[in-house]
């Protein structure tokens, strides 16, 4: 029988002579203070590879293990330790984890050594291969044993000293622990340390994992006394090696009561960084938070804001009612200000009647930060409107707010405070009880947006909105329907398109009321078409915003419009965006199905620009896909756009959906669509959007 090594198992790669990588690996293994191995998990741990360091570790050369038959790793382990080792490996295999353990071996010269082993298992055939590393643990073990012996002399130490097994069960509990926690040693032994005294298990687990990984951990932990009182401790955990003849390990915990020190520290901190009257952060705390916010802003390139809030005519209250009434007002104002901000933001009191709000830098642009700050500033001004109850007196006060945006790349603590203060005085100069932005550009943008929102409310009230209708034609150039398009006719006669105001309607929430008006007007016009034979078969497409479609009363609102206008719902087609479909698919699908039962049809607007997947298209009751005009613009010159358009048409055909293209402006584009299988068109090649009267005339002319 051959004495050479067995054939290499499938998937097992061993170093080969002459291989430069093998030579490099061999040199690496020779310099390691131990031995690397690979063996079968066959009960004897038959070796397939072991590095040369095994000889220094055990006294046996590597060849003795590699020969067949040869030495096995299991044969070196002292019999008393072997069951625990087998158990540890079996547990690791069961959990799919790596394993670490210590045990004793008998060397070639008869000497005993403690070995530390770390390894892992990989599946091989019907069993497992074990791979790992062994090193001499004797000196460490003896040192730990000595430390444990010396620890026995600390029974009377003032600190709490506790030893626990790896399952958290307590094995040692000194007199200091009895005094600190209130349980006697007899009561504590055998109970789990984590259950007996740990207040926050998450912190306990962090300490546990760190101790296992690094051998020790130190820090502060909250512990519970027997009487339920929580105490703060300065704690050190140390991982102890196994006792002689035992494969287990223990953790030594030494805890010092620092509750009194922590209480004094908290009191000193509060006195240093909080206002004693309002309990808000004071000037020192604000400066620290502002400095940190600017540093974070410089690192993340995010923008935030700072707001100076000054009470109007506060001196009058102090002079007329006394400082006690003034203090009560300041305390009440502080609480209201806290309700005006997000949890991450900061409200501080500088002194007197001056308060500051720090909006954390989370926005990508100053404009975004200004929008957030504007929302908060408006809440602050509105929040002061309700009178304050001051003892037996009701008192009203207003506030002037100065706002500045901040960016850590250009702003400093000093410049930010100065700009916010200047903006506050600008608010005072504008009549008080308002807010102003320091940045002239931001102030101008805010004013323009406020003016736009005010105009939109006026337009809705004064019926300045109108609907125009862009014809939709088939392959025979017959009008088969139209899309309703919103326009805003200003009192001056100028006509504004949605791109100029639709974002403001969404940000202000007016999109809901405007959308209701659009549906009401469109359905009334469609009802008029349905009363005439030559236009009765036309369909009308209406865009519906995501926020409107997800409103709880959207279906009842539509039903009410149908009843008021007398329109037949079968002529109405709602155009939905891809983003709506993806963001709330379940609700969208349910609403669509409900409306589908009433005869309404659906078109997926701007298809190809969003996120729709085939799965969504299959599950939604759609009737039509609409090719976005952005693809049509260059469809004759851009191969990518041409391919996308062909794909959309093919997809619609495969799903049984009608396909319509918008933005058709040239005969060449129409011919391309026709060749690709799209036969419904909308665009300037045929007609711009028309008023209701002109559309009816046009539809009858080309019907």
C-alpha positions, 0 to 999 in steps of 0.5 A, spaced: 500 500 500 502 506 498 505 511 503 504 517 499 498 522 501 491 520 498 488 523 492 486 531 493 478 531 494 474 535 489 474 542 490 481 542 494 486 546 492 493 544 495 500 548 493 504 544 488 511 544 487 514 550 483 508 554 483 510 561 485 504 562 488 505 556 492 512 558 494 509 565 496 504 561 501 509 557 504 514 562 506 508 566 509 506 560 513 513 559 515 513 566 518 506 565 522 507 563 530 503 557 529 500 552 524 495 552 518 491 546 517 486 543 512 483 536 514 476 532 514 471 532 519 471 524 520 472 523 527 479 523 527 480 529 523 485 526 518 490 531 515 490 533 508 495 539 509 498 542 515 504 548 515 511 547 517 509 550 524 506 544 526 513 541 528 515 547 533 508 546 536 507 539 537 514 536 536 511 532 530 514 534 523 508 536 518 510 529 514 508 525 520 501 528 519 501 528 511 503 520 511 498 515 509 497 512 515 499 518 519 498 522 525 491 525 526 490 532 530 485 528 534 490 523 537 494 529 540 488 532 544 488 529 551 482 525 552 479 529 557 478 535 552 476 532 546 469 531 548 468 539 548 472 540 542 468 535 538 462 539 541 464 546 539 465 544 532 459 540 531 455 546 534 459 551 529 457 546 523 450 546 526 450 554 526 454 555 520 459 559 524 466 559 524 469 556 531 474 558 536 476 554 542 482 552 547 484 545 549 490 541 551 495 537 547 500 532 548 507 533 544 512 528 542 516 529 548 510 528 552 509 535 555 502 538 555 501 545 551 494 549 551 492 550 544 488 556 541 484 554 535 480 558 530 477 555 524 471 554 519 468 548 515 466 548 508 461 543 505 465 537 501 461 531 498 457 529 503 461 531 509 465 537 511 472 540 510 475 543 516 480 549 515 484 553 521 490 555 525 493 553 531 498 556 536 501 555 542 496 558 548 500 555 554 503 562 556 497 566 555 493 560 559 497 560 565 497 568 565 490 568 565 490 562 571 494 566 575 490 572 574 484 568 576 488 566 582 490 573 584 483 575 583 480 571 589 484 575 594 479 581 591 473 578 595 473 584 600 474 589 594 469 595 594 468 594 587 463 589 584 467 583 582 463 578 578 465 572 574 460 569 569 460 563 564 459 564 556 452 563 557 452 569 562 450 565 568 454 568 574 459 563 578 463 568 582 460 574 586 464 578 591 462 582 597 462 589 593 457 586 588 453 584 594 453 591 597 452 594 590 447 590 587 443 588 593 443 580 592 447 575 596 452 571 593 448 565 594 442 568 590 446 571 585 450 564 583 447 561 577 443 566 575 444 570 568 448 576 569 444 579 563 437 578 567 439 580 574 442 587 573 443 589 566 438 595 565 439 596 557 440 589 553 443 592 547 449 595 551 450 589 554 450 585 548 455 590 545 460 589 551 459 582 550 461 582 543 466 586 544 469 582 549 469 576 545 472 579 539 477 583 543 478 580 549 476 585 553 471 591 554 471 597 558 465 603 558 459 605 562 453 601 563 446 602 567 445 597 572 439 595 576 439 594 584 435 589 587 430 595 589 429 597 582 434 603 582 438 604 576 445 606 578 451 608 573 457 604 573 464 604 570 465 597 568 471 593 565 470 586 562 475 581 561 475 574 557 478 569 561 481 563 559 478 556 560 480 553 567 484 547 567 481 541 564 475 545 562 474 547 555 469 553 557 471 560 558 469 566 563 468 573 563 470 577 569 466 584 570 469 589 575 464 595 576 465 601 580 458 605 582 459 612 579 452 614 579 453 620 584 459 623 579 454 622 573 449 626 577 454 632 578 456 632 571 449 632 569 447 638 573 454 641 571 453 640 564 445 643 565 447 649 568 453 650 563 449 649 557 441 650 558 437 657 560 435 656 567 428 660 566 426 656 560 430 650 560 432 651 553 439 650 550 443 657 552 447 661 548 453 657 549 450 651 547 447 654 541 454 656 538 456 649 539 451 646 535 451 651 530 459 650 529 457 642 529 452 644 524 457 648 519 462 642 520 457 637 518 454 642 512 461 642 509 462 635 509 456 633 506 455 639 502 448 640 505 444 646 507 440 648 513 438 655 516 438 659 522 432 663 525 432 669 530 426 670 533 424 677 537 418 678 541 415 684 539 414 690 544 416 685 550 418 691 554 411 693 555 409 687 559 415 687 563 414 695 565 406 694 566 406 687 569 412 686 572 418 681 571 414 675 573 409 676 568 415 677 563 418 670 565 411 666 565 411 669 558 418 667 556 417 660 558 410 659 555 413 662 548 419 657 549 414 651 549 410 653 543 417 654 539 419 647 541 412 645 537 414 649 531 420 645 529 422 638 528 425 633 533 432 634 530 432 642 530 434 646 535 430 652 539 435 656 544 434 662 548 440 667 547 437 672 553 432 677 554 426 676 549 431 673 543 430 666 541 434 662 535 432 656 531 437 652 528 434 648 522 439 642 521 443 642 514 439 636 510 437 640 504 442 639 497 441 647 496 440 653 499 433 654 496 431 647 499 433 650 506 429 656 505 423 652 503 424 648 510 425 655 514 419 658 511 415 653 513 418 653 520 417 661 520 410 661 518 409 656 524 412 661 529 409 667 526 402 663 526 403 660 533 404 666 537 397 669 534 393 665 540 393 669 547 397 666 552 394 665 559 399 668 564 396 667 571 389 671 571 391 675 565 391 673 558 396 676 554 397 677 546 404 677 543 407 677 536 414 675 533 419 678 528 423 672 525 429 673 521 432 667 517 438 666 513 440 659 510 447 656 512 452 652 508 459 650 511 463 651 505 462 659 505 459 661 512 462 661 519 458 662 526 459 669 526 457 671 519 451 666 520 449 669 526 450 676 524 445 675 517 440 672 521 440 678 526 440 683 520 434 679 517 430 680 524 431 687 524 428 687 517 422 684 519 421 689 525 422 694 519 416 691 515 411 692 521 413 686 525 409 680 526 412 677 520 419 674 517 424 676 512 430 672 509 437 675 509 439 673 502 436 678 497 435 673 492 432 668 497 427 673 499 426 675 492 424 668 490 420 667 497 416 673 495 415 671 488 413 664 490 408 667 495 405 672 490 404 666 485 400 662 490 396 668 492 395 669 484 393 661 484 388 662 489 385 668 486 385 664 479 381 659 483 376 664 486 375 668 480 375 663 475 381 665 471 383 658 469 381 655 462 381 648 459 384 647 452 383 641 448 388 638 443 385 633 438 387 626 438 387 623 431 387 616 428 390 613 421 385 616 417 386 623 420 379 623 423 378 626 430 377 621 435 378 625 442 382 630 445 386 631 451 384 637 456 390 642 457 390 647 463 391 654 462 391 660 466 389 667 463 391 672 467 387 679 468 392 682 464 390 677 458 396 673 458 396 666 458 400 661 462 402 654 461 402 649 466 410 649 466 410 656 469 405 654 475 404 647 476 409 646 481 407 651 485 400 648 486 403 641 488 407 645 493 402 649 496 396 643 496 392 647 491 393 642 486 387 638 489 382 644 488 384 645 481 384 638 479 377 638 482 375 644 477 379 641 471 375 634 472 368 638 473 369 643 467 372 637 462 366 632 464 361 638 463 364 639 456 364 632 454 357 631 456 356 637 451 359 633 446 355 627 447 349 630 446 351 631 439 351 625 434 357 628 430 361 628 437 358 623 441 363 618 440 369 622 442 373 621 448 376 626 453 383 625 456 384 628 463 391 628 467 390 627 474 396 628 479 398 623 484 396 627 490 389 628 487 388 620 485 390 618 492 385 622 496 380 618 500 374 621 497 377 621 489 372 616 487 366 619 491 368 626 488 368 623 481 361 620 482 358 627 484 361 630 478 358 625 473 351 626 477 352 634 476 354 634 469 350 628 466 356 625 462 357 618 460 363 616 464 365 611 458 367 617 454 372 619 460 380 617 460 384 619 466 391 619 464 396 617 470 403 618 471 408 612 472 411 615 478 404 614 481 403 607 479 410 605 482 409 609 489 403 606 491 401 600 487 396 597 491 392 603 492 392 605 485 390 598 482 384 598 487 382 605 485 383 604 478 379 597 478 373 601 482 373 606 476 373 601 471 367 598 473 364 605 472 366 605 465 372 610 465 378 608 461 386 609 463 392 611 459 399 611 462 402 618 461 409 620 458 410 612 458 418 610 458 420 616 462 419 613 469 419 606 472 414 602 470 415 595 469 412 589 465 409 586 472 405 593 473 403 593 466 400 586 466 396 587 473 393 594 472 387 595 468 390 600 463 387 601 456 392 605 453 400 607 453 402 614 451 409 615 448 412 621 451 414 627 446 421 627 449 422 621 445 418 623 438 423 630 438 429 626 435 426 619 433 428 620 426 435 622 428 437 618 434 437 611 434 436 610 441 429 614 441 427 610 435 428 603 438 425 606 445 419 608 441 418 601 437 419 597 443 413 601 447 409 600 441 411 593 441 410 592 448 403 595 447 401 591 442 403 584 446 399 587 452 393 588 448 394 596 449 392 602 445 398 606 443 398 614 442 404 618 441 404 625 443 408 631 440 407 629 433 410 635 429 412 632 422 410 628 416 416 624 417 415 622 425 408 620 423 410 615 417 415 612 422 410 611 427 405 608 422 411 604 420 412 601 427 404 600 428 402 606 432 396 609 429 393 614 434 397 621 434 397 628 437 401 634 436 402 640 432 402 636 425 395 636 426 393 642 431 395 646 437 390 645 443 384 649 442 378 653 446 372 648 447 368 652 441 374 652 436 375 644 438 368 643 437 368 646 430 375 643 428 372 636 430 366 636 426 370 639 420 375 633 420 370 627 423 
